[in-house]
């Protein structure tokens, strides 16, 4: 994580999956929130980013950070016999 945060630029594409997983819910959410804020800040990073997470609270970032957009995917499986 530290390497990409240091090296990513506005020309980078960053793909993150479940940042903070494996920690307590509060700690994981705090880590994910801070990483998202850092990446969105164009002076610090500004990279295009796909950020997959189970922390629903992160959807609030769309209301406070200009570069954040929320998208979701639903999967419907057929029942198998």
CNS distance restraints for C-alpha pairs under 8 A (distance, minus, plus):
assign (resid   1 and name CA) (resid   5 and name CA) 6.20 0.50 0.50
assign (resid   2 and name CA) (resid   6 and name CA) 6.17 0.50 0.50
assign (resid   3 and name CA) (resid   7 and name CA) 6.06 0.50 0.50
assign (resid   4 and name CA) (resid   8 and name CA) 5.40 0.50 0.50
assign (resid   5 and name CA) (resid  39 and name CA) 7.51 0.50 0.50
assign (resid   5 and name CA) (resid  45 and name CA) 7.33 0.50 0.50
assign (resid   8 and name CA) (resid  12 and name CA) 5.63 0.50 0.50
assign (resid   8 and name CA) (resid  14 and name CA) 7.78 0.50 0.50
assign (resid   8 and name CA) (resid  45 and name CA) 5.99 0.50 0.50
assign (resid   8 and name CA) (resid  47 and name CA) 6.37 0.50 0.50
assign (resid   9 and name CA) (resid  44 and name CA) 7.98 0.50 0.50
assign (resid   9 and name CA) (resid  45 and name CA) 4.96 0.50 0.50
assign (resid   9 and name CA) (resid  46 and name CA) 6.07 0.50 0.50
assign (resid   9 and name CA) (resid  47 and name CA) 5.35 0.50 0.50
assign (resid  10 and name CA) (resid  42 and name CA) 7.01 0.50 0.50
assign (resid  10 and name CA) (resid  45 and name CA) 6.12 0.50 0.50
assign (resid  10 and name CA) (resid  46 and name CA) 4.66 0.50 0.50
assign (resid  10 and name CA) (resid  47 and name CA) 4.32 0.50 0.50
assign (resid  10 and name CA) (resid  48 and name CA) 6.89 0.50 0.50
assign (resid  11 and name CA) (resid  47 and name CA) 6.25 0.50 0.50
assign (resid  11 and name CA) (resid  48 and name CA) 7.59 0.50 0.50
assign (resid  12 and name CA) (resid  47 and name CA) 5.07 0.50 0.50
assign (resid  12 and name CA) (resid  48 and name CA) 6.27 0.50 0.50
assign (resid  13 and name CA) (resid  47 and name CA) 5.92 0.50 0.50
assign (resid  13 and name CA) (resid  48 and name CA) 4.94 0.50 0.50
assign (resid  13 and name CA) (resid  49 and name CA) 5.70 0.50 0.50
assign (resid  13 and name CA) (resid  50 and name CA) 7.98 0.50 0.50
assign (resid  14 and name CA) (resid  47 and name CA) 6.64 0.50 0.50
assign (resid  14 and name CA) (resid  48 and name CA) 6.25 0.50 0.50
assign (resid  14 and name CA) (resid  49 and name CA) 4.64 0.50 0.50
assign (resid  14 and name CA) (resid  50 and name CA) 6.39 0.50 0.50
assign (resid  15 and name CA) (resid  49 and name CA) 5.70 0.50 0.50
assign (resid  15 and name CA) (resid  50 and name CA) 4.81 0.50 0.50
assign (resid  15 and name CA) (resid  51 and name CA) 6.10 0.50 0.50
assign (resid  16 and name CA) (resid  49 and name CA) 7.49 0.50 0.50
assign (resid  16 and name CA) (resid  50 and name CA) 6.16 0.50 0.50
assign (resid  16 and name CA) (resid  51 and name CA) 4.81 0.50 0.50
assign (resid  16 and name CA) (resid  52 and name CA) 6.14 0.50 0.50
assign (resid  17 and name CA) (resid  51 and name CA) 6.01 0.50 0.50
assign (resid  17 and name CA) (resid  52 and name CA) 4.71 0.50 0.50
assign (resid  17 and name CA) (resid  53 and name CA) 6.25 0.50 0.50
assign (resid  18 and name CA) (resid  51 and name CA) 7.74 0.50 0.50
assign (resid  18 and name CA) (resid  52 and name CA) 5.84 0.50 0.50
assign (resid  18 and name CA) (resid  53 and name CA) 4.72 0.50 0.50
assign (resid  18 and name CA) (resid  54 and name CA) 6.83 0.50 0.50
assign (resid  19 and name CA) (resid  28 and name CA) 6.95 0.50 0.50
assign (resid  19 and name CA) (resid  31 and name CA) 7.18 0.50 0.50
assign (resid  19 and name CA) (resid  32 and name CA) 5.41 0.50 0.50
assign (resid  19 and name CA) (resid  53 and name CA) 7.01 0.50 0.50
assign (resid  20 and name CA) (resid  27 and name CA) 7.12 0.50 0.50
assign (resid  20 and name CA) (resid  28 and name CA) 3.79 0.50 0.50
assign (resid  20 and name CA) (resid  29 and name CA) 6.55 0.50 0.50
assign (resid  20 and name CA) (resid  31 and name CA) 5.85 0.50 0.50
assign (resid  20 and name CA) (resid  32 and name CA) 5.93 0.50 0.50
assign (resid  21 and name CA) (resid  28 and name CA) 5.96 0.50 0.50
assign (resid  22 and name CA) (resid  28 and name CA) 7.60 0.50 0.50
assign (resid  23 and name CA) (resid  27 and name CA) 6.16 0.50 0.50
assign (resid  23 and name CA) (resid  28 and name CA) 5.45 0.50 0.50
assign (resid  24 and name CA) (resid  28 and name CA) 5.89 0.50 0.50
assign (resid  25 and name CA) (resid  29 and name CA) 6.01 0.50 0.50
assign (resid  26 and name CA) (resid  30 and name CA) 6.13 0.50 0.50
assign (resid  27 and name CA) (resid  31 and name CA) 6.15 0.50 0.50
assign (resid  28 and name CA) (resid  32 and name CA) 6.12 0.50 0.50
assign (resid  29 and name CA) (resid  33 and name CA) 5.96 0.50 0.50
assign (resid  29 and name CA) (resid  55 and name CA) 6.44 0.50 0.50
assign (resid  29 and name CA) (resid  57 and name CA) 7.91 0.50 0.50
assign (resid  29 and name CA) (resid  58 and name CA) 7.81 0.50 0.50
assign (resid  30 and name CA) (resid  34 and name CA) 6.12 0.50 0.50
assign (resid  31 and name CA) (resid  35 and name CA) 6.15 0.50 0.50
assign (resid  32 and name CA) (resid  36 and name CA) 6.14 0.50 0.50
assign (resid  32 and name CA) (resid  58 and name CA) 7.95 0.50 0.50
assign (resid  33 and name CA) (resid  37 and name CA) 6.22 0.50 0.50
assign (resid  33 and name CA) (resid  58 and name CA) 6.54 0.50 0.50
assign (resid  34 and name CA) (resid  38 and name CA) 6.13 0.50 0.50
assign (resid  35 and name CA) (resid  39 and name CA) 6.13 0.50 0.50
assign (resid  36 and name CA) (resid  40 and name CA) 6.12 0.50 0.50
assign (resid  37 and name CA) (resid  41 and name CA) 6.31 0.50 0.50
assign (resid  37 and name CA) (resid  65 and name CA) 7.69 0.50 0.50
assign (resid  38 and name CA) (resid  44 and name CA) 6.60 0.50 0.50
assign (resid  38 and name CA) (resid  45 and name CA) 6.71 0.50 0.50
assign (resid  39 and name CA) (resid  44 and name CA) 7.14 0.50 0.50
assign (resid  39 and name CA) (resid  45 and name CA) 5.12 0.50 0.50
assign (resid  39 and name CA) (resid  46 and name CA) 5.35 0.50 0.50
assign (resid  39 and name CA) (resid  47 and name CA) 6.09 0.50 0.50
assign (resid  39 and name CA) (resid  49 and name CA) 7.80 0.50 0.50
assign (resid  40 and name CA) (resid  45 and name CA) 6.77 0.50 0.50
assign (resid  40 and name CA) (resid  46 and name CA) 5.00 0.50 0.50
assign (resid  40 and name CA) (resid  47 and name CA) 7.01 0.50 0.50
assign (resid  40 and name CA) (resid  65 and name CA) 7.41 0.50 0.50
assign (resid  40 and name CA) (resid  67 and name CA) 6.17 0.50 0.50
assign (resid  40 and name CA) (resid  68 and name CA) 7.23 0.50 0.50
assign (resid  41 and name CA) (resid  45 and name CA) 5.83 0.50 0.50
assign (resid  41 and name CA) (resid  46 and name CA) 5.31 0.50 0.50
assign (resid  42 and name CA) (resid  46 and name CA) 3.83 0.50 0.50
assign (resid  42 and name CA) (resid  47 and name CA) 7.63 0.50 0.50
assign (resid  59 and name CA) (resid  70 and name CA) 6.26 0.50 0.50
assign (resid  60 and name CA) (resid  64 and name CA) 7.13 0.50 0.50
assign (resid  61 and name CA) (resid  65 and name CA) 5.67 0.50 0.50
assign (resid  61 and name CA) (resid  68 and name CA) 6.53 0.50 0.50
assign (resid  62 and name CA) (resid  66 and name CA) 6.91 0.50 0.50
assign (resid  62 and name CA) (resid  67 and name CA) 7.61 0.50 0.50
assign (resid  62 and name CA) (resid  68 and name CA) 4.85 0.50 0.50
assign (resid  62 and name CA) (resid  69 and name CA) 5.54 0.50 0.50
assign (resid  62 and name CA) (resid  70 and name CA) 6.67 0.50 0.50
